[in-house]
Amino acid sequence: MEIKDLVDDVISCKNKTITDEIFLLIQNNRKFMQEYLQLVQEKGLAVVNRQIGKMVMQKYGLTPDTERGQNPSSTLITSFQEFQ
């Protein structure tokens, strides 16, 4: 095994849960959570969560996987897009 193979495997594993981790960061940070709740009130939960997911994909240049994470750690979402 090469170092690149290890790093590729680790990054691939990270990409599977990155959206859940972003929502956890929002949930566990008072400032982020206040801003999130304000946006949810203004735009609606589905719109805000969907846009966050899309922006994570764009910012990190990720490709959606065929799977969805069904057991998020964050309580802000019920599922999340996994990425390759």
C-alpha positions in Angstrom: 0.0 0.0 0.0 1.1 3.5 -0.8 0.7 6.6 1.3 -1.6 8.0 -1.4 -3.8 5.0 -1.1 -4.2 5.5 2.6 -4.9 9.2 2.3 -7.4 8.5 -0.5 -9.2 5.9 1.7 -9.3 8.3 4.7 -10.6 11.2 2.6 -13.2 9.0 1.0 -14.4 7.9 4.5 -14.5 11.6 5.6 -16.5 12.5 2.5 -19.3 10.1 3.4 -20.1 12.1 6.6 -19.0 15.6 5.8 -22.5 17.0 5.5 -23.5 15.5 8.9 -20.3 17.0 10.4 -21.2 20.5 9.0 -24.6 20.3 10.6 -23.0 19.2 13.9 -20.7 22.3 13.8 -23.8 24.4 13.3 -25.7 22.6 16.1 -22.8 22.9 18.6 -21.9 26.6 18.0 -24.2 29.1 19.6 -23.6 31.8 16.9 -24.0 29.4 14.0 -27.1 27.9 15.6 -28.7 31.3 16.0 -28.0 32.2 12.4 -29.3 28.8 11.2 -32.6 29.2 13.2 -33.1 32.7 11.8 -32.6 31.4 8.2 -35.0 28.5 8.9 -37.6 30.9 10.1 -37.1 33.1 7.0 -36.7 30.5 4.3 -38.0 27.2 5.8 -36.2 24.1 7.1 -36.2 22.1 3.8 -34.8 25.0 1.8 -32.0 25.8 4.3 -31.0 22.2 4.8 -31.0 21.5 1.1 -29.0 24.6 0.3 -26.4 23.7 3.0 -26.0 20.3 1.5 -25.5 21.7 -2.0 -23.0 24.2 -0.9 -21.0 21.6 1.0 -20.8 19.6 -2.3 -19.8 22.7 -4.3 -17.3 24.1 -1.8 -15.4 20.8 -1.5 -15.9 19.8 -5.2 -17.5 16.5 -4.2 -19.5 13.9 -6.3 -22.7 12.6 -4.8 -22.7 8.9 -3.8 -25.7 6.7 -4.5 -26.2 6.3 -0.7 -27.7 8.6 1.8 -26.7 8.6 5.4 -29.7 7.6 7.5 -28.4 7.9 11.0 -26.9 11.4 11.3 -25.2 12.5 14.5 -26.7 16.0 14.1 -30.3 16.5 15.3 -30.9 19.2 12.7 -31.3 16.6 9.9 -32.9 13.2 9.4 -30.6 12.0 6.6 -27.8 13.4 4.5 -26.1 13.0 1.1 -23.0 10.9 1.2 -20.2 11.8 -1.2 -17.5 9.8 -2.9 
